[in-house]
Amino acid sequence: MRAESILRAMMALYLGVFVLYLFAPLVIMGAAAFNESRFPTVIPWQGTTLEWFSAMWADAAMWRSLWTSVLIAVAVVAIVVPVGTAAALVLTSLHARARGVAYAVMVSPLLTPGVVIGISTLILWRQLGVGGGIFLIVLAQSTFIISYVMLMVMARLQRFDRTQEEAALGLGASRMMVFRRVLLPFLRPALLASGGLAVLQSIENYNTTLFVRGFETPLTVFIATKVRTGLTPAVNALALIIIVATVIGAIAYEIARRRKAA
C-alpha cells in the first residue's frame, strides 16, 4: 500500500511538472500583453494596460498576414483531406509487402526537413516558370501535411468492420453509395480531427513557408520579421486571443462529444 501511495505521488508530481512546463510559457506570453513595457516581458512589471490590444487592432500588416495564413490553411485543408484519405484507403487495400513500400514512400515527407521541402519545391516550380507565392506555399505545405491526414485516417480505418461494406453490397448498394452512407460517416471524426490538425500545421509552419512565400507574408513570417526588427506586445495580444479561442473551441467540442455519448 505504501509503495502504491509513493507511486501515485510520483505520478502526480510528474503530471504537475509536465503541465507547468507546457503551460507556463503560454501564461507568461499572455501576461506580457498586459504589461506597459514596450518589449514582450513580464519582468519588470511596469503597470497593467490594454494598450497592446488597441495596437493589435490598429496593425493592418498583422491582420493581412493573419488573413494570408487563414487563406493558405483553407486551401491546404481542401487538398490534404481528400488526398490523404484516398492514400489511406489505398494503403489499407494493398497486400502486406506492397503496403510497406507504399507506406514508407508516403510517410517520408514527415522525415524530410522543412527547409529541404521548401527549397526543392521552389526550384522545381521555377523551372516551370512559377514563382513564389500562395500557390507554392499551399503545395509545399500539402507535401508533408498529407502524411498526417493519411496516418490519422488509417488509424480510424483499422477499427472499421469490413463486414458492413459486404452487407451493404449484398443488399444492392453501389460502391459509391457504400462509401457515402457507410464508410464516410465512420471516418467523419478522423476527417474533422485531421482537418483541424492540417489548419494548425499550416498556420504554424515557418521553415517550408519561408522559401516559397515570394512576396507574401504569412503570420509566422511576419512574427519572425518582427523579432528581428523590434517585437512589441501587440503580437502577444494576438497570440492570447488565439489561445483563448482555441481553448474555448476545445471545451465546446468536448462538451458536445460527451452530450452525444450520453
C-alpha positions as CSV (number, residue, x, y, z in Angstrom):
1,M,0.0,0.0,0.0
2,R,2.8,2.4,0.9
3,A,4.6,1.6,-2.4
4,E,1.3,2.3,-4.3
5,S,1.0,5.7,-2.5
6,I,4.5,6.6,-3.4
7,L,3.9,5.7,-7.0
8,R,0.7,7.8,-7.1
9,A,2.6,10.8,-5.5
10,M,5.3,10.5,-8.1
11,M,2.8,10.3,-10.9
12,A,1.0,13.4,-9.6
13,L,4.3,15.2,-9.3
14,Y,5.3,14.3,-12.8
15,L,1.9,15.4,-14.1
16,G,2.2,18.7,-12.3
17,V,5.7,19.4,-13.6
18,F,4.6,18.4,-17.1
19,V,1.5,20.7,-17.0
20,L,3.7,23.6,-15.7
21,Y,6.3,23.0,-18.4
22,L,3.6,23.0,-21.0
23,F,1.5,26.0,-19.9
24,A,4.0,28.3,-18.1
25,P,5.3,29.8,-21.3
26,L,1.8,30.4,-22.6
27,V,0.8,32.1,-19.3
28,I,3.9,34.3,-19.4
29,M,3.3,35.2,-23.0
30,G,-0.3,36.1,-22.3
31,A,0.6,38.2,-19.2
32,A,3.1,40.2,-21.3
33,A,0.2,41.5,-23.4
34,F,-1.0,43.4,-20.3
35,N,2.4,44.9,-19.3
36,E,3.1,48.5,-20.1
37,S,6.6,47.7,-21.2
38,R,7.2,48.2,-24.9
39,F,9.0,44.8,-25.0
40,P,7.2,41.5,-24.5
41,T,8.2,40.8,-21.0
42,V,6.7,40.4,-17.5
43,I,9.8,41.4,-15.5
44,P,9.9,44.2,-14.6
45,W,6.2,44.8,-14.4
46,Q,5.7,48.4,-15.4
47,G,1.9,48.5,-14.9
48,T,-1.3,47.0,-16.3
49,T,-2.6,48.2,-19.6
50,L,-4.8,47.3,-22.6
51,E,-2.8,49.4,-24.9
52,W,-1.4,46.5,-26.8
53,F,-4.8,45.1,-27.7
54,S,-5.6,48.5,-29.3
55,A,-2.2,48.4,-31.1
56,M,-3.1,44.9,-32.3
57,W,-6.4,46.1,-33.8
58,A,-4.7,49.0,-35.5
59,D,-1.9,46.9,-37.0
60,A,-3.1,46.4,-40.6
61,A,0.0,44.5,-41.6
62,M,-0.6,41.9,-38.8
63,W,-4.2,41.3,-39.9
64,R,-3.1,41.0,-43.6
65,S,-0.6,38.3,-42.5
66,L,-3.2,36.5,-40.4
67,W,-5.7,36.6,-43.3
68,T,-3.0,35.2,-45.7
69,S,-2.3,32.4,-43.2
70,V,-6.0,31.5,-42.9
71,L,-6.4,31.6,-46.7
72,I,-3.4,29.3,-47.1
73,A,-4.7,26.9,-44.4
74,V,-8.1,26.6,-46.0
75,A,-6.5,25.8,-49.4
76,V,-4.2,23.2,-47.7
77,V,-7.2,21.5,-46.0
78,A,-9.1,21.4,-49.3
79,I,-6.1,19.4,-50.8
80,V,-4.8,17.3,-48.0
81,V,-8.0,15.9,-46.5
82,P,-9.3,14.2,-49.7
83,V,-5.8,13.2,-50.9
84,G,-4.7,11.9,-47.5
85,T,-8.0,10.0,-47.2
86,A,-7.5,8.4,-50.6
87,A,-4.0,7.5,-49.7
88,A,-5.2,5.8,-46.5
89,L,-7.8,3.8,-48.4
90,V,-5.3,2.7,-51.0
91,L,-2.8,1.6,-48.4
92,T,-5.3,-0.4,-46.4
93,S,-6.3,-2.3,-49.6
94,L,-2.8,-3.3,-50.6
95,H,-1.0,-6.6,-49.8
96,A,1.4,-6.5,-46.9
97,R,4.6,-6.2,-48.9
98,A,3.3,-3.5,-51.3
99,R,1.8,-1.7,-48.3
100,G,5.1,-1.5,-46.6
101,V,6.8,0.1,-49.6
102,A,4.0,2.5,-50.3
103,Y,3.7,3.4,-46.6
104,A,7.5,4.3,-46.4
105,V,7.2,6.5,-49.5
106,M,4.1,8.3,-48.3
107,V,5.5,8.9,-44.8
108,S,8.9,10.1,-46.0
109,P,7.9,13.8,-46.3
110,L,7.4,13.8,-42.5
111,L,11.1,12.8,-42.1
112,T,12.3,15.4,-44.6
113,P,13.4,18.7,-43.1
114,G,11.0,21.6,-44.0
115,V,13.9,23.6,-45.4
116,V,14.6,20.8,-48.0
117,I,10.9,20.6,-48.9
118,G,10.7,24.4,-49.4
119,I,13.9,24.7,-51.5
120,S,13.1,21.7,-53.7
121,T,9.5,22.9,-54.3
122,L,10.8,26.4,-55.2
123,I,13.5,25.0,-57.6
124,L,11.0,22.6,-59.3
125,W,8.3,25.2,-60.0
126,R,10.7,27.9,-61.0
127,Q,11.8,25.6,-63.8
128,L,8.2,25.7,-64.9
129,G,8.0,29.5,-64.7
130,V,6.1,29.7,-61.4
131,G,7.5,32.0,-58.8
132,G,6.9,32.0,-55.0
133,G,3.5,32.9,-53.6
134,I,0.4,31.5,-52.1
135,F,0.2,28.8,-54.8
136,L,3.7,27.4,-53.9
137,I,3.1,27.8,-50.2
138,V,0.0,25.6,-50.4
139,L,1.8,23.0,-52.5
140,A,4.8,22.9,-50.3
141,Q,2.8,22.6,-47.0
142,S,0.5,20.0,-48.5
143,T,3.5,17.8,-49.3
144,F,4.0,16.8,-45.7
145,I,0.6,17.6,-44.1
146,I,-0.9,14.9,-46.4
147,S,1.0,12.3,-44.4
148,Y,-0.5,13.5,-41.1
149,V,-4.0,13.1,-42.6
150,M,-3.2,9.7,-44.0
151,L,-1.9,8.4,-40.7
152,M,-5.0,9.6,-38.8
153,V,-7.4,8.2,-41.3
154,M,-5.5,4.9,-41.4
155,A,-5.7,4.7,-37.6
156,R,-9.5,5.1,-37.8
157,L,-9.8,2.6,-40.7
158,Q,-8.1,-0.1,-38.6
159,R,-11.2,-0.1,-36.4
160,F,-13.7,-0.4,-39.3
161,D,-15.7,-3.6,-39.6
162,R,-15.4,-4.6,-43.3
163,T,-18.5,-6.8,-42.9
164,Q,-20.6,-3.6,-43.0
165,E,-19.4,-2.9,-46.5
166,E,-20.0,-6.5,-47.6
167,A,-23.6,-6.4,-46.1
168,A,-24.3,-3.1,-47.9
169,L,-23.0,-4.5,-51.2
170,G,-25.0,-7.7,-50.7
171,L,-28.2,-5.6,-50.3
172,G,-27.6,-4.0,-53.7
173,A,-25.8,-0.8,-52.8
174,S,-23.2,0.6,-55.2
175,R,-19.6,1.2,-54.3
176,M,-20.2,4.9,-54.2
177,M,-23.2,4.5,-52.0
178,V,-21.3,2.3,-49.6
179,F,-18.6,5.0,-49.4
180,R,-21.1,7.8,-48.8
181,R,-23.5,6.0,-46.5
182,V,-21.2,3.6,-44.5
183,L,-17.5,4.5,-44.7
184,L,-17.7,8.3,-44.8
185,P,-19.8,8.6,-41.6
186,F,-17.5,6.3,-39.9
187,L,-14.4,8.3,-40.9
188,R,-16.0,11.7,-40.1
189,P,-14.3,12.1,-36.6
190,A,-10.9,11.3,-38.2
191,L,-11.6,13.7,-41.1
192,L,-12.6,16.5,-38.7
193,A,-9.6,15.9,-36.5
194,S,-7.1,15.7,-39.4
195,G,-8.6,18.9,-40.9
196,G,-8.1,20.7,-37.6
197,L,-4.5,19.4,-37.4
198,A,-3.9,20.5,-41.0
199,V,-5.0,24.0,-40.2
200,L,-2.7,24.2,-37.2
201,Q,0.2,22.7,-39.1
202,S,-0.3,25.2,-41.9
203,I,-0.6,28.3,-39.8
204,E,2.4,27.5,-37.6
205,N,4.8,26.3,-40.4
206,Y,7.8,28.5,-40.9
207,N,10.7,26.6,-42.4
208,T,9.0,25.5,-45.5
209,T,6.9,28.6,-46.0
210,L,9.9,30.9,-45.8
211,F,11.5,29.6,-49.0
212,V,8.3,29.6,-51.2
213,R,6.5,32.7,-49.9
214,G,7.6,35.1,-52.6
215,F,6.3,38.5,-51.7
216,E,3.5,37.0,-49.4
217,T,3.9,37.4,-45.7
218,P,2.0,34.8,-43.6
219,L,1.7,35.2,-39.9
220,T,4.8,33.1,-38.9
221,V,7.0,35.1,-41.3
222,F,5.5,38.4,-40.0
223,I,6.3,37.5,-36.4
224,A,9.8,36.3,-37.3
225,T,10.4,39.6,-39.1
226,K,9.1,41.5,-36.0
227,V,11.5,39.6,-33.8
228,R,14.4,40.9,-35.9
229,T,13.2,44.5,-36.3
230,G,11.6,45.0,-32.9
231,L,8.8,42.9,-31.4
232,T,6.1,44.6,-29.4
233,P,3.5,43.0,-27.1
234,A,0.8,43.5,-29.8
235,V,1.9,40.1,-31.1
236,N,1.4,38.7,-27.6
237,A,-2.1,40.2,-27.6
238,L,-3.0,38.4,-30.8
239,A,-1.4,35.1,-29.5
240,L,-3.5,35.4,-26.3
241,I,-6.7,35.8,-28.3
242,I,-5.8,32.8,-30.5
243,I,-5.1,30.7,-27.4
244,V,-8.3,31.7,-25.7
245,A,-10.3,30.9,-28.8
246,T,-8.6,27.5,-29.2
247,V,-9.3,26.6,-25.5
248,I,-13.0,27.6,-25.8
249,G,-13.3,25.6,-29.0
250,A,-11.8,22.5,-27.4
251,I,-14.0,22.8,-24.4
252,A,-17.1,23.3,-26.6
253,Y,-16.1,20.2,-28.6
254,E,-15.6,18.1,-25.5
255,I,-19.0,19.2,-24.1
256,A,-20.7,18.3,-27.4
257,R,-18.9,15.0,-27.6
258,R,-19.9,14.0,-24.0
259,R,-23.5,15.0,-24.6
260,K,-23.7,13.0,-27.7
261,A,-22.1,10.0,-26.0
262,A,-24.6,10.3,-23.1
